[in-house]
Amino acid sequence: MPAYKYQTADGKTKWYANFYYTDWLGQKKHKCKRGFDTKGAAREYEHSFLDRFSKEPTIQFASLAKNYLEDMESRLKLTTLKGKRYIIEQKLTPFFGSMQICDIDADLVRRWQNSLINYRDENGKPYAETYLHTINSQLSSIFNYAVKYYRLRINPCYVAGSIGESRASEMNFWTQDQFEHALQFEQKPSYRVAFKILFYTGMREGEVLAITPGGRAAG
């Protein structure tokens, strides 16, 4: 996996990768990529590029994820694909990206799951149970893809088990009579107006709090 250096017009030393590969149609093609600052960066580019054409379980997770998304582009709606890409790039690749998929076992998946379960934002809030389930399901989908097309022996998510809940917890709503009964205990006019807006319009609490007497949003 050689790399080659050259001089730019302003006298700087740069490196380029120059190699041949066989595409998915079995055709031999040439690839040349210039502009790398180091020899190592040029060689890493070649390695990552060729890795995407691998059909073996030694493929890196990042390469597999790119191939998976590319395959899904023709099969999913744009909004669905956008959601998948966000989860993969933000929640999966940072953890598994440089690993070969054959080295990702159930124990490693559970450690990743635990990091999600234990996560808390700046306000101390964890991920919603449905969001945890969605993230884990996306990882499982990629491994199912690898089992089918990259000779991966088993989906490690099956062994590790799932996390989160597929459905949100049931929400309770007041009836008209229940609302009227509760409203009689609130005497402040502004609060009564706010409660009525919430009940009759379905607005969120933050949206109601942003309303001012003049009819414009606060702030």
LUMDRENGU-638167 format. One line per 10 residues: number of its first residue (from 1); for each residue x, y, z of N, C-alpha, C. Coordinates in Angstrom, 2 decimals, padded with zeros to 5 digits. Last residue first. Example, Ala and Ser with C-alpha at 12.3 -4.5 7.8 and 13.67 -1.06 7.14 Angstrom:
% LUMDRENGU-638167
2) 012.85/-002.25/007.08/013.67/-001.06/007.14/012.90/000.03/007.87  013.19/-005.69/007.80/012.30/-004.50/007.80/013.20/-003.30/007.80
//
This chain:
% LUMDRENGU-638167
219) -039.68/037.19/024.48/-038.26/037.03/024.16/-037.92/037.53/022.79  -042.95/035.78/023.78/-042.00/036.45/024.65/-040.57/036.23/024.17  -044.95/036.32/020.91/-044.15/035.41/021.74/-043.15/036.20/022.54  -047.84/038.44/021.13/-046.56/038.05/020.54/-045.81/037.14/021.48  -050.06/039.35/022.43/-050.25/038.36/021.38/-048.98/037.92/020.70  -049.91/040.94/024.61/-050.00/041.60/023.32/-050.14/040.65/022.16  -049.52/039.16/026.73/-050.83/039.81/026.57/-051.01/040.49/025.21  -047.59/036.41/025.29/-047.70/037.64/026.08/-049.08/038.26/025.85  -046.38/033.06/025.35/-047.42/034.01/024.92/-047.46/035.21/025.86  -044.70/031.23/026.41/-044.09/032.25/025.54/-045.09/033.30/025.10
209) -046.25/029.41/027.70/-045.47/030.33/028.53/-044.84/031.45/027.71  -047.16/027.94/025.50/-048.10/028.78/026.25/-047.34/029.81/027.08  -044.83/026.61/024.78/-045.47/027.50/023.81/-046.44/028.46/024.51  -044.32/025.01/027.02/-043.37/026.06/026.65/-043.96/027.07/025.68  -046.54/023.24/026.92/-046.37/024.16/028.03/-045.44/025.32/027.67  -048.11/023.04/023.69/-047.17/022.60/024.70/-047.00/023.68/025.76  -051.63/022.89/022.84/-050.30/023.50/022.79/-049.42/022.95/023.90  -054.21/022.04/022.74/-053.18/021.01/022.70/-051.78/021.58/022.60  -056.42/023.68/022.96/-055.61/023.75/021.73/-054.58/022.63/021.62  -057.71/023.19/025.39/-058.51/023.25/024.17/-057.68/023.27/022.87
199) -055.64/023.06/027.36/-056.64/022.00/027.23/-057.31/022.00/025.86  -054.09/025.40/027.03/-053.47/024.08/027.02/-054.50/022.99/026.71  -056.07/027.34/027.33/-055.33/027.25/026.07/-054.70/025.87/025.95  -056.82/026.86/029.97/-057.80/026.66/028.90/-057.11/026.53/027.54  -054.51/027.56/031.33/-054.98/026.18/031.40/-055.99/025.88/030.29  -054.40/030.31/030.72/-053.33/029.42/030.28/-053.79/027.96/030.27  -056.70/031.25/032.01/-056.57/031.39/030.56/-055.53/030.41/030.03  -055.99/030.67/034.63/-057.18/030.03/034.06/-057.13/030.09/032.53  -053.83/032.37/034.97/-053.62/030.93/035.02/-054.79/030.19/034.39  -055.09/034.85/034.81/-054.06/034.51/033.82/-053.80/033.01/033.79
189) -056.90/034.79/037.05/-057.37/034.84/035.66/-056.33/034.41/034.62  -056.70/032.62/039.77/-055.98/033.66/039.04/-056.41/033.65/037.57  -058.00/030.39/040.82/-058.70/031.67/040.82/-058.00/032.77/040.02  -058.64/027.01/040.59/-057.68/028.05/040.21/-058.41/029.38/040.04  -060.65/025.27/041.03/-059.74/025.49/042.15/-058.65/026.51/041.82  -061.95/024.92/038.67/-062.63/025.71/039.69/-061.75/026.00/040.91  -060.44/023.16/037.16/-060.31/024.59/036.89/-060.94/025.45/037.98  -061.27/020.62/037.88/-059.97/021.08/038.32/-059.83/022.59/038.19  -063.78/020.55/036.59/-063.69/020.36/038.04/-062.36/020.89/038.57  -063.10/020.84/033.94/-063.91/021.87/034.57/-063.84/021.77/036.09
179) -061.69/018.42/033.60/-061.02/019.70/033.42/-061.79/020.81/034.12  -063.66/016.51/034.00/-062.49/016.53/034.88/-061.77/017.86/034.79  -065.38/017.10/031.85/-065.84/017.25/033.24/-064.68/017.32/034.22  -063.74/016.47/029.64/-064.24/017.83/029.83/-064.68/018.06/031.27  -061.01/014.37/030.82/-062.28/014.59/030.12/-062.70/016.03/030.35  -057.48/014.33/030.48/-058.67/014.71/031.22/-059.88/014.74/030.29  -055.49/011.52/029.58/-056.08/012.82/029.23/-057.31/013.07/030.10  -052.40/009.83/029.78/-053.74/010.01/030.32/-054.24/011.42/030.01  -050.46/007.71/027.69/-050.74/009.04/028.22/-052.19/009.13/028.68  -048.28/004.93/028.04/-049.62/005.44/027.76/-049.82/006.80/028.42
169) -044.92/005.15/026.81/-045.89/004.83/027.85/-047.22/005.52/027.56  -044.06/004.23/023.43/-044.07/005.17/024.56/-045.13/004.77/025.56  -042.57/001.18/022.35/-043.72/002.09/022.39/-043.62/002.99/023.61  -040.25/-000.17/022.68/-040.66/000.13/021.31/-041.82/001.10/021.26  -037.79/000.78/025.06/-039.14/000.30/024.78/-039.56/000.71/023.37  -034.43/-000.29/025.99/-035.51/000.66/025.74/-036.84/-000.02/025.49  -032.60/-002.91/024.31/-032.75/-001.91/025.37/-033.89/-000.98/025.00  -032.03/-006.47/023.69/-032.45/-005.11/023.34/-032.45/-004.19/024.55  -029.13/-008.66/023.55/-030.48/-008.28/023.95/-030.78/-006.82/023.62  -026.77/-009.90/022.83/-026.73/-008.85/023.86/-028.11/-008.49/024.38
159) -027.61/-011.57/020.77/-027.08/-012.16/022.00/-027.11/-011.15/023.14  -028.43/-009.73/018.88/-029.35/-010.77/019.30/-028.92/-011.39/020.62  -026.15/-008.25/018.42/-027.26/-007.61/019.13/-028.28/-008.63/019.61  -024.50/-009.77/016.81/-024.21/-009.71/018.25/-025.31/-009.05/019.07  -025.48/-011.96/014.42/-025.74/-010.58/014.84/-025.52/-010.50/016.36  -022.98/-014.12/013.08/-024.15/-013.89/013.91/-024.27/-012.41/014.24  -021.06/-014.14/010.95/-021.65/-015.39/011.43/-022.95/-015.15/012.20  -020.96/-012.31/007.96/-020.87/-012.26/009.42/-021.65/-013.44/010.00  -021.01/-012.11/005.20/-020.61/-013.39/005.80/-020.37/-013.30/007.30  -022.17/-009.90/004.13/-020.74/-009.84/004.43/-020.25/-011.06/005.22
149) -024.94/-010.11/003.76/-024.11/-009.76/002.62/-022.59/-009.79/002.87  -026.18/-010.99/006.15/-026.72/-011.37/004.85/-025.74/-011.17/003.71  -024.72/-009.86/008.20/-024.93/-011.31/008.20/-025.35/-011.78/006.81  -024.99/-007.16/007.56/-023.67/-007.80/007.48/-023.78/-009.32/007.46  -027.68/-006.78/008.09/-027.18/-006.53/006.73/-025.84/-007.22/006.53  -027.60/-007.18/010.81/-028.39/-008.10/009.98/-027.95/-008.00/008.52  -026.09/-004.93/011.48/-025.49/-006.26/011.65/-026.29/-007.33/010.89  -027.96/-002.95/010.92/-026.69/-002.97/010.20/-026.03/-004.33/010.31  -029.96/-003.59/012.77/-030.25/-003.63/011.33/-028.98/-003.69/010.51  -028.67/-003.10/015.20/-029.06/-004.47/014.86/-029.34/-004.60/013.37
139) -028.49/-000.31/015.09/-027.27/-001.12/015.12/-027.58/-002.56/014.70  -031.23/000.27/015.17/-030.44/000.65/014.00/-029.14/-000.14/013.94  -031.94/-000.62/017.68/-032.52/-001.30/016.51/-031.75/-000.96/015.25  -030.64/001.25/019.28/-030.21/-000.15/019.32/-030.73/-000.92/018.10  -032.14/003.55/018.64/-030.70/003.50/018.40/-030.21/002.06/018.32  -034.73/002.76/019.49/-034.48/003.12/018.09/-032.99/003.03/017.75  -034.40/002.41/022.25/-034.81/001.27/021.41/-034.50/001.54/019.94  -033.79/005.02/022.99/-032.82/003.95/023.23/-033.13/002.75/022.34  -036.24/006.18/022.36/-035.05/006.58/021.61/-033.94/005.54/021.78  -037.94/005.04/024.23/-038.19/004.77/022.81/-036.98/005.15/021.95
129) -036.89/006.08/026.59/-036.84/004.64/026.36/-037.06/004.30/024.88  -034.85/009.01/026.21/-036.16/008.38/026.31/-036.04/006.89/025.97  -031.81/009.50/028.02/-032.50/009.30/026.75/-033.86/008.66/027.01  -032.10/011.47/031.11/-031.59/010.38/030.27/-032.27/010.37/028.91  -031.18/014.64/032.47/-032.21/013.78/031.89/-031.60/012.69/031.01  -029.56/016.59/033.53/-029.69/015.35/034.26/-030.71/014.39/033.70  -029.11/018.72/031.96/-030.18/018.86/032.95/-030.42/017.58/033.74  -027.23/017.86/030.20/-026.83/018.90/031.15/-027.87/019.15/032.23  -028.08/014.31/030.13/-027.74/015.59/029.52/-027.40/016.61/030.60  -026.68/011.11/030.65/-027.52/012.18/031.17/-027.10/013.49/030.52
119) -026.35/007.59/030.10/-026.17/008.97/029.63/-027.16/009.92/030.31  -026.81/004.96/030.69/-026.28/005.80/031.77/-026.11/007.27/031.37  -027.60/003.93/028.23/-028.53/003.88/029.36/-028.10/004.84/030.46  -025.24/004.25/026.77/-026.45/004.98/026.38/-027.45/005.04/027.53  -023.54/002.54/028.08/-023.15/003.95/027.97/-024.35/004.81/027.58  -024.87/000.12/027.70/-024.80/000.69/029.05/-024.41/002.17/029.01  -024.36/-000.29/024.97/-025.73/-000.09/025.45/-025.73/000.58/026.82  -021.59/-000.75/025.09/-022.11/000.41/024.36/-023.53/000.73/024.81  -021.65/-003.11/026.51/-020.93/-001.96/027.07/-021.40/-000.67/026.40  -023.04/-004.71/024.70/-023.65/-004.40/025.99/-022.95/-003.21/026.66
109) -021.15/-004.88/022.64/-022.44/-004.23/022.38/-023.11/-003.85/023.70  -019.17/-006.34/023.93/-018.88/-004.98/023.50/-020.17/-004.21/023.24  -020.55/-008.76/024.27/-020.05/-008.03/025.43/-019.77/-006.58/025.09  -021.03/-009.60/021.64/-022.16/-009.21/022.48/-021.71/-008.41/023.70  -018.40/-008.14/019.52/-019.18/-009.23/020.11/-020.27/-008.69/021.03  -016.64/-007.30/016.88/-017.67/-006.69/017.72/-018.57/-007.81/018.25  -014.98/-008.46/015.10/-014.45/-008.29/016.45/-015.47/-007.67/017.40  -016.20/-008.36/012.67/-016.04/-009.69/013.26/-015.52/-009.62/014.69  -015.97/-005.72/011.94/-017.26/-006.17/012.47/-017.16/-007.56/013.10  -013.23/-003.89/013.17/-013.71/-004.86/012.20/-014.97/-005.50/012.78
99) -013.51/-000.45/014.21/-013.43/-001.88/014.52/-013.87/-002.73/013.33  -013.90/002.23/013.86/-012.61/001.69/013.44/-012.48/000.19/013.66  -016.71/002.61/014.83/-016.22/002.92/013.49/-014.96/002.24/013.04  -018.01/002.34/017.25/-017.62/001.12/016.55/-016.81/001.35/015.28  -018.32/005.04/018.19/-017.96/003.96/019.10/-017.36/002.76/018.36  -018.99/006.69/016.03/-017.97/007.14/016.99/-017.49/006.03/017.92  -021.07/005.08/014.75/-019.71/005.16/014.20/-018.67/005.68/015.19  -023.37/005.52/016.55/-022.78/004.22/016.25/-021.31/004.32/015.80  -024.24/008.16/016.93/-024.34/007.20/018.04/-023.61/005.88/017.79  -023.82/009.76/014.65/-023.69/010.34/015.99/-023.60/009.31/017.11
89) -024.13/008.20/012.36/-022.98/009.08/012.46/-022.74/009.60/013.87  -026.53/006.78/012.92/-025.29/006.08/012.60/-024.07/006.96/012.83  -028.36/008.87/013.35/-028.08/007.91/014.41/-026.76/007.20/014.16  -028.26/010.14/010.80/-027.93/010.87/012.03/-027.56/009.91/013.16  -029.11/008.13/009.06/-027.76/008.67/008.93/-027.34/009.40/010.21  -031.77/007.77/009.89/-030.80/006.68/010.00/-029.38/007.22/009.99  -032.86/010.25/009.18/-032.86/009.81/010.58/-031.85/008.70/010.82  -032.52/010.17/006.42/-031.87/011.23/007.19/-031.78/010.84/008.66  -034.20/008.08/005.72/-032.76/007.94/005.51/-031.99/008.96/006.32  -036.65/009.25/006.32/-036.24/008.04/007.03/-034.73/007.86/006.92
79) -036.67/011.36/004.48/-036.72/011.66/005.91/-036.27/010.46/006.74  -036.61/009.97/002.02/-035.51/010.86/002.38/-035.48/011.14/003.88  -037.49/006.49/002.18/-037.84/007.89/002.01/-036.70/008.76/002.54  -035.49/003.85/000.72/-036.15/004.51/001.83/-036.52/005.95/001.47  -034.11/002.84/-001.43/-035.18/002.03/-000.87/-035.99/002.73/000.22  -031.86/004.10/-002.24/-032.86/003.83/-003.27/-034.11/003.14/-002.72  -030.36/004.20/000.11/-030.76/005.45/-000.55/-031.86/005.24/-001.57  -029.38/001.81/001.06/-030.72/002.21/001.49/-031.24/003.45/000.77  -026.80/001.73/000.06/-027.76/000.74/-000.41/-029.20/001.18/-000.10  -025.66/003.74/001.60/-025.69/003.88/000.14/-026.72/002.93/-000.47
69) -025.85/002.60/004.14/-026.61/003.81/003.83/-026.74/004.02/002.33  -024.07/000.42/003.77/-025.47/000.20/004.18/-026.33/001.41/003.81  -021.66/001.68/003.27/-022.26/000.82/002.24/-023.74/000.59/002.51  -021.30/002.94/005.74/-021.40/003.75/004.52/-022.06/002.94/003.40  -021.12/000.70/007.42/-022.21/001.66/007.62/-022.41/002.53/006.38  -018.74/-000.47/006.49/-020.01/-001.19/006.38/-021.19/-000.23/006.48  -016.93/001.48/007.28/-017.10/001.18/005.85/-018.42/000.46/005.61  -017.23/001.34/010.07/-017.49/002.61/009.37/-017.72/002.38/007.89  -016.42/-001.30/010.64/-017.81/-000.91/010.83/-018.14/000.37/010.07  -014.31/-002.88/008.19/-014.51/-001.99/009.33/-015.97/-001.55/009.41
59) -014.34/-006.34/007.32/-014.60/-004.95/006.95/-014.80/-004.11/008.21  -014.23/-008.96/007.91/-013.09/-008.15/008.37/-013.27/-006.68/008.01  -016.23/-010.37/006.72/-016.50/-009.83/008.05/-015.31/-009.08/008.66  -016.17/-009.31/003.24/-015.79/-010.21/004.31/-016.10/-009.56/005.67  -016.17/-007.86/001.02/-017.40/-008.60/001.30/-017.16/-009.62/002.41  -014.83/-004.63/000.36/-014.70/-005.95/000.96/-016.07/-006.57/001.18  -015.03/-002.10/-000.42/-015.34/-003.11/-001.44/-015.18/-004.53/-000.90  -014.19/-000.60/001.70/-015.60/-000.54/001.36/-016.01/-001.58/000.31  -011.46/-000.88/001.68/-012.22/-001.63/002.68/-013.70/-001.66/002.34  -010.53/000.95/-000.15/-010.58/-000.46/-000.54/-011.43/-001.30/000.41
49) -010.77/003.28/001.47/-011.45/003.17/000.18/-011.60/001.70/-000.22  -009.12/002.76/003.63/-010.55/002.98/003.86/-011.35/002.80/002.57  -006.60/002.56/002.31/-007.13/001.44/003.10/-008.64/001.57/003.28  -006.36/005.10/001.18/-006.41/003.92/000.32/-007.02/002.74/001.07  -006.28/006.66/003.55/-007.34/006.86/002.56/-007.49/005.63/001.66  -003.93/005.72/004.68/-005.19/005.47/005.37/-006.38/005.67/004.42  -002.06/006.73/002.87/-002.22/005.27/002.99/-003.53/004.92/003.69  -002.37/009.46/003.37/-002.61/008.93/002.03/-002.85/007.42/002.07  -001.61/009.60/006.04/-002.97/009.99/005.67/-003.34/009.44/004.30  001.11/008.82/005.90/000.14/008.00/006.62/-001.29/008.32/006.25
39) 002.24/010.96/004.59/002.22/009.65/003.92/001.18/008.75/004.57  000.38/014.04/004.92/001.35/013.04/005.37/001.20/011.75/004.56  -001.45/015.65/003.61/-000.31/016.29/004.27/000.77/015.30/004.68  -002.80/015.07/000.37/-002.62/014.64/001.76/-001.35/015.27/002.35  -003.32/015.58/-002.35/-003.56/016.62/-001.36/-003.39/016.22/000.09  -005.09/013.15/-004.46/-003.98/014.00/-004.06/-004.35/014.89/-002.87  -005.81/009.99/-005.63/-006.29/011.05/-004.74/-005.10/011.83/-004.22  -006.89/007.77/-008.01/-005.79/008.62/-007.60/-006.35/009.78/-006.79  -007.68/004.59/-009.22/-008.05/005.67/-008.31/-006.80/006.45/-007.91  -009.05/002.49/-011.75/-007.91/003.21/-011.21/-008.40/004.35/-010.33
29) -010.57/-000.81/-011.86/-010.55/000.64/-012.05/-009.36/001.26/-011.33  -012.05/-003.70/-013.16/-010.85/-003.12/-012.56/-010.79/-001.64/-012.89  -015.26/-004.96/-012.37/-014.41/-004.22/-013.31/-013.24/-003.58/-012.58  -017.17/-006.13/-010.81/-016.02/-006.94/-011.19/-015.08/-006.26/-012.16  -019.06/-004.51/-009.86/-019.39/-005.19/-011.12/-018.25/-006.10/-011.59  -017.92/-003.30/-007.72/-018.91/-004.32/-007.43/-019.40/-005.06/-008.68  -014.39/-002.97/-008.75/-015.67/-002.49/-008.24/-016.67/-003.63/-008.10  -011.11/-003.31/-007.74/-012.17/-003.97/-008.51/-013.52/-003.57/-007.93  -008.42/-000.94/-008.09/-009.37/-001.71/-007.31/-010.40/-002.34/-008.24  -005.18/000.59/-007.84/-006.25/-000.02/-008.63/-007.16/-000.82/-007.69
19) -003.78/003.82/-006.83/-003.96/002.37/-006.76/-005.09/001.91/-007.68  -002.34/006.27/-005.03/-002.51/005.87/-006.42/-002.59/004.34/-006.47  -002.35/009.14/-003.03/-002.58/007.69/-003.10/-002.90/007.35/-004.55  000.13/011.63/-002.26/-001.07/011.17/-002.95/-001.12/009.64/-002.95  001.29/014.48/-000.39/001.30/013.05/-000.70/000.03/012.69/-001.45  003.43/017.42/-000.59/002.16/016.74/-000.36/002.30/015.27/-000.77  005.32/020.16/000.25/005.36/018.72/-000.01/004.01/018.10/000.36  005.31/023.37/-001.39/004.95/022.49/-000.27/005.01/021.02/-000.70  005.69/025.13/-003.50/006.85/024.50/-002.88/006.55/023.58/-001.71  003.51/026.04/-004.84/004.09/026.96/-003.86/005.22/026.31/-003.05
9) 002.80/023.87/-006.39/003.33/025.06/-007.07/003.97/026.03/-006.10  003.99/020.93/-004.58/002.95/021.81/-005.11/003.60/023.04/-005.74  005.59/017.87/-005.11/005.73/019.27/-004.73/004.61/020.08/-005.37  004.83/014.64/-003.71/005.03/015.56/-004.84/005.11/016.98/-004.29  004.94/011.13/-002.83/004.95/012.55/-002.52/005.22/013.38/-003.78  002.79/008.30/-002.42/003.80/009.02/-003.19/003.74/010.50/-002.85  002.46/005.06/-000.92/001.99/006.43/-001.10/003.13/007.23/-001.72  001.54/001.53/-001.13/002.47/002.67/-001.18/001.74/004.01/-001.28  000.85/-001.19/000.00/000.00/000.00/000.00/000.89/001.25/000.00
//
